[in-house]
Each structure stands twice: as C-alpha cells, then as structure tokens.
C-alpha cells in the first residue's frame, strides 16, 4: 500500500486498484466543513479520471465516521448536493467503511455510497430535528434506497440506532465484528469485475436516485438554506454548541 505524503483533511491511499479516501479531521469528528467537502470532491474527481482505480472506499479516522454538518463552518447546501451527486454519478463503485458513529449529514454520505459496511460498534442518528432543521438535502440519496417506515421513525425522533438496525432499514449493506473481514469479499468481488461491467451496472442501480436529484435537488437545497437561517435553527445550534437543551424541549 502506498500513501500520498500531502497533509489533508482527506487522506488518500491505494491498495490493489482500490483508492481509500479517509476523512481525517478528528478535531471536529470529521464534520462536513466547507473545506472537507471540497477536498473530498477533489479526491473523487481524481479517482474518476484514474484508469487504475477500480473502486473507491470512503473511510475515516477516529471514533466518528462523520458528525454531520460543521456548525462553525458549514458547506453551502449546493456544495453538499454536488458532493452527494458526485458519489452517485461516479462510474466506479464507492464503498463506505464505518467503524464509528454517523450522524445527520454523515448519513447522506452513506446513502450516496453504492455499498456501506460497518462494524457492530457503529451507531447512527438523524439529529436534524433536534437542532431545528430537517434532513432535507441528504434525503436525495436516502429516500429512494431506505425503508420509508424506518426513515419516518428516525427522521422524526432523532433516536440513535445500531448497525443491525441500519442493515435492516437498507442504510447499510452489511455489518460484522471485524469490518475488514466483512469488507474483504466485497472488495475482492469488485477487483474481479470489469470496469465497463461495474460502470454500466452502477448506472442501472442509481437511475432512481438520480431521478430524485433531478426532480427535488433545487427544492431541498432552498429548504435547507431557509431552515438553517431560521430562529429555531439558531437556537438549536447554539444549544448544541453550549451543550444544553434547546428552549423547546419539554
């Protein structure tokens, strides 16, 4: 395995035709800052152009895959939509490797990936309602791929759920005690597949997801921007940063 020596919020490694893009911003639990979103988009662009890359693994450092939007330096909703669409449209499979917590916008990354493998220690929660917003933009890849009754519960309550439940709902592909043991046959299968076969098969699998982007992206982007600028969102985000309950908690 070779490692690129460039310091970055997204660390890049290569292993037998698979490129691993590792979210490496532990100071903010790999939250989606404007900088992180930009670097991840650049990494995906390079993978798309590199003929030696058969598949991409999206991994993380620390105990959190992604904590959602960085409330101190959030990406513009349009940039997040573009990143999610880029993952879906990339003509190479993108596989999430998760060994920690995933919250809010981080679940959008999982939904955009073609496959998602997690260890049993991973936990998940759609926390948007608890800070006064909604999982708007991330619904673009999630609604076509995930059980609607499960999404209704976890979207509306913000409850935490485990990896087994995430598999049942369709958010994850598989879970296991050792994520790399569970991931190994998946990567072996991708390495044995032809680039053309992978690209055209992915095109079949993502058609409905891209229909959702074409139909709803503008509306949900506007909704996200509106909600994040609202008084309730300001109270929710302030309460989160101050580690207290927001005013509406009863």
N, C-alpha and C positions, 0 to 999 in steps of 0.2 A: 504494500500500500504506500502511496506517495502522498505527501502533504504539502500544500502550497504555503510558502512562508509569509504570505501577506496577512497582517493583522486586520481583522474584520469582525463585524457583528455576525457574519455568516461565514463559518469556516468550511473550506472545500477540500474534500479528499476523494481519491479514486481507488476503486478496487474491482479489477476484472470487468470492465465495461459498465460498471455502476458508479455514478458520481453521488457522493453523500454531501448534501448541503446541511450543515449543522448550525442551528440557531445558537449563537454564542454570546448572549447578552444577559448573564446571570444576575447582574446588578438590579435589573428590573424584571426578573423572571421571564426573560425572552418576550416581553410585551411588544406589541406591534407598534413601534415608533415609526415616524416617517422615514428615518434612516434605515431601520431594519427592513421595512417593506421595500425600499429602493434597492438595497443590496441583494435581497432575496430575488427580486425581479431580474436584476442583472445576472445573477447566478443561473437562473432558469433560462435566460436568453442564451448564455454561453453553452449550456447543456443542449439546447435545441439546435445549435449550429455545429456541434461537435459530433462527427460521424462515429467516433469511437465510443460514444455514450449510448448504451442500450436502454438504461433506465436510471431514474433519479430517486434517491432516498432522502426524505426530509426528516432530520433527526434533531437532537437538542442536547445541550449541556445542562447540568444542574437537575434539580428535582421537579422542574416545571417545563413542560413542552412549550406552552405559550399561555400567558396570563390574560390574553385579550388585548384590547387597545391600550396603548400607553397614555394614561390620562394627562400626563405632563407634556407629551409631545405626540399627539395622535396623528395618524396619517389622514389625509383628506379622504372622505368616503370614495371618491372616484379612483384614488390610487389603490385602495383596498379592493374595489371591484375589479380593477385591471389586473391585480395580482391573482385573485381567485380565478378569473377567466384565463389568465396565462397558464395556470396549473392545469385547468380543464382542457385547454386547447393544445398544450404541448403534445407533439406527436410521439412522445415517449412516455411510458408509464411512470407515474410519480407515486411513491410508496411512503407513507408516514411510519416512522419508528418511534414509539412513545414509551417512555419508562417513568413518566411523572404526571403531574397534574395538567389539565387542559381546561381553560375557562373561556367563556364568551367568544371573542373573535378567533381564538385558537381553534375552536370547534369548526369555524369556517374553513380553516386550512385543512382540517381532517376531511371535511365534506368535499372539498375540491379534489383531494387526492384520489387516485384510482383504487388504491388499496391502503388499509391502515391496520397496523399490527401494534399491539400494546402488551406490556407486562401486566400482571394482575394487580400490581401496586398502583396503577394509573387510576385517576379519578377525573370526573367530568362534571361541568355545571354551566348552564346558560344563565349567567348572573346579570344580564342586562336589566331585567325588570327591577332589580334591587337597587339600581342607581338611577332609575327614572327614564330609561330608554327602552329600545326593543331590538331583538336580533334581526335587524332589517336586511342589511347587505349580505350577511352570512347565510341568510335563507336561500339565496340564489342557488348554491350547490346542495344545500341540505334538504329542502322540501322535496325535490324530485327523488331523493335517494334514501330517505329515512322514514320510519314508521310514523304516520301522522298523529296517532293517538299518543305515542311516546313523546313526540315533539310538543304536543299540546300541554302535557303534564310538565315537562321540564322547562319549556319556554315560560310558562305562566307562573311556576312556583320558584324557579331558581334552585331547586333541590340538587344536591350532589348525588351522582350515581357512579357505580363501579364499572369495571371493564366488561364483566359478563353481561351486564345490562346494556352496555354500549354495543356489544356484538348482537344482542337480541334485537335492538332497535335498528340495526343497519348502519350505525355510525362507524363501527369497527368491522374489519374483515375477520380478525381472529385475535385471541389473547392466549397467553401461556405464562408459566412461571418464569421462563427464560425467554425474553423477547427475541434474542438472536437465534435460538433454536427454532422458534416458531417462524421466524422470518426466513431461515435458510432455504427451505424448499420453494418458497415464493421467489426468491432471487435466482435460485437455480433454474426454475421454470422460465423466468424472463431471459436469462442468459442463453437458454436453449432455443428461444423463439427468434424468428427472423425480424429484422427492423420493419420491413414492409407489413408483415403479419401483425406486429404489435400496433403499428400506426393505424392500420385500417380497422382493426378490432377495437381500438380505443375510440375511433371515430363513431363506430356503432354504439358503443356504450355511453358516450357522452352527448348524444344527439338531444335527448330530452333536457339535459342540464343546460345546454347552450340555448335551447328554446326559451328557457326561463330567463337567462341573461338577456336575450334579445327582447323579450316581452316586458320584463319587470325592472331591469337594472336602473333605468333613469328614475323611475318612481321611487324605488327603495333607496337610491342614493340621496334623493331630495328629502325623503322621510328621515333618514339617518342624520343628515345635516340639521334638519329642523329640530329633531329631538335633542341632539347634543347641545344645541344653543338655548334650550328651554330653561325656565326657572327650576323645575323639578330635577332636571339633569344636573344643574349646577349644585343644588342641594345634595343630590345623591353622590356626585363625585367628591364634593367637599367632605361629606360624611365618611366616605370611603378612605380618603387620604388622612382624615383625622381619626380614623378607627373608632367611629361612633355610629349609632343607628341614625338613619335619616329621620326627618321630622314626621314622616307619615307612618312610621312603624307603630302599631297599636298592640 
